[in-house]
Amino acid sequence: MDTVPLRPRAVSEASWVKLLLISIGVAILTLFLLLPLATVFGEALSKGFGAYASALTDDDALAAIRLTLLVAAIAVPFNVVFGVAAAWCIAKFDFCGKSLLTTLIDIPFSVSPVISGLVYVLLFGLQGWFGPWLKDHDIKLIFAVPGIVLATVFVTFPFVARELIPLMEEQGTEEEEAAVVLGASGWCVFRTVTLPNIKWGLLYGVLLCNARSMGEFGAVSVVSGHVRGLTNTMPLHVEILYNEYNYMAAFAVASLLAMLALVTLAAKALVEWRFSSEIAAGARL
Amino acid sequence: MIAARNVRKTFGSFPALSDVSLHIAEGELVALLGPSGSGKTTLLRILAGLEFPDSGSVLFDGGDATTVSARDRRVGFVFQHYALFRHMTVFDNVAFGLKVRSRRDRPSKGEITERVEHLLSMVQLEGLEARYPSQLSGGQRQRVALARALAIQPRVLLLDEPFGALDAQVRKELRRWLRRLHDELKITGVFVTHDQEEALEVADRVVVMNQGKIEQVGSPTEIYDQPATPFVYQFLGNVNALPCRIRNGQAEIGSLVMPAPAYSRVADAFGVAFVRPHDLILSRPGEGGGTCAVVQHVTILGALVRVELSLDDHIIEAETSRQRHAELGLSPGQLIMLWPRQARFFLRDGWEGTSLESPEEAARTSAML
């Protein structure tokens, strides 16, 4: 036999069943994933490349891009630090309240982003609990950049921690114990044993966290106030342009977000392909 | 010298160790032997500083080390599943303990290389420095783990089920090799095992543990020939446990009567008689003494023959040589005379491991017929 079938013939389906299932799969993928993606780029370039470029270099568009990058640049490192700390804590130690902490980390996943945005408005808005105090001290959180950062950090919080907790739990604590017995300090154990073991999981977490923080709409929409050129992120800018029937410009900005998604996926695939043996070795032992 | 004094440890409501005291002399190789859940691994981890006792103390060279962290105890610990650093090469794994030292105590790069290479040649892994743990076999990983533990020149080497995850052939080889290594290096060692053969073959001294307590401490021969408690008797090797009645210094096993001088003051009590299969002498009716039993089943195991016999509703296992088997012409249904060369008796109350008598007294109970 030349090829080894993935499944023995005995448990394989008839060829017409296979064909049918594959066709359904491809049709659904095309309809729900490929077609919309093609539409985004199609609409964006509908008036030619010049119009596309000028839509992206428009002052408000540039401001939106800058703000999105700024928010991601703050939210991602913040969540990396706290995600790793939370995962390390949950996966490697036993303490009372552990399951409560695990649930808390999951809250941003289970709560609608709009609600989380509203909570910040209710807490820090002018009529909110801390509103008067913030106003007295001349601190503006809501309808300003800090509020957007806060909402984004909240929404993207679980990405890094969720990626790392199962990985770290599976790896156990024996390697850390071995390092301690050999004389390594706590920080040294983390730097030389724990961190190298989770680096691929961490990278996935960062990629996903970054994609989400740039693409977040709901929570940011509530706290942003939609001030053009000031508190508009890319997803909000897309909405504004669309509501103004400026379809071409809206799709042009949207195409950047779509490209971000594609780049994220490509980066993930590249990492998996390039370091497949190392990743497998790490998981196997 | 390492010692544990009155160590207690509970996990939740489970008593892992209750009042365990143990003394390990310099250069000794000690086996902690017991079934799973007997507390042997917990004791080992307490010696390493990976767990801390609820009460009691750990002594290193006479000084109290109970609160000293694992990091500062300078012990070599070999984990059951090796716990090699998976993203480091064999070389870096072995060098780890030297590299993490503070700048003051750290050997130079050249010295580290030299030491690692020496260790790798000692564990017969020369040439594999650049491999990753995932590229090694189980036996090789175990030897890397050993070299890594020895690199810091530990005061004591602690091994948690060191051969548990290996197949039988490799395990035997590594066992002999560990014994040789210990004889060469003269390092104090403690290893945990549930395999009695391993404990008896490798260790200078065996500590038999059960349910968080030490049942008996002794040389392998002592442990095997003079088990102090019914548990040790059952745990080490095959044994027939037969109910018996003890009356005024005599034990009655069915129609068989044997002297039990240690119980001369016991008027009438139920007990258990322990007889090893190889201590049962078989002979044709009329040729020898003893009691009559019926052959049920005969199994040939290499040089030995295992014979299953029924005696007053009890199934007894006996072992005899191939030659004796041929002489007797053993076959199922045959009547045969049974003669215990040696037996030990315990009163029923002592069944759960709390012997009524002192171990010395118990040893004398061994009755020769």
Interface residues (C-beta under 8 A of the other chain):
Chain A: E174 E175 E177 A178 A179 V180 V181 L182 G183 A184 S185 C188 T192 V193 P196 N197 E278 A280 A281 G282 R284 L285
Chain B: A48 G49 L50 S69 A70 R71 D72 R73 R74 V75 G76 F77 F79 H81 A83 L84 F85 R86 H87 M88 F96 G97 V100 R101 Y132 P133 S134 Q135 R148 A149 A151 I152
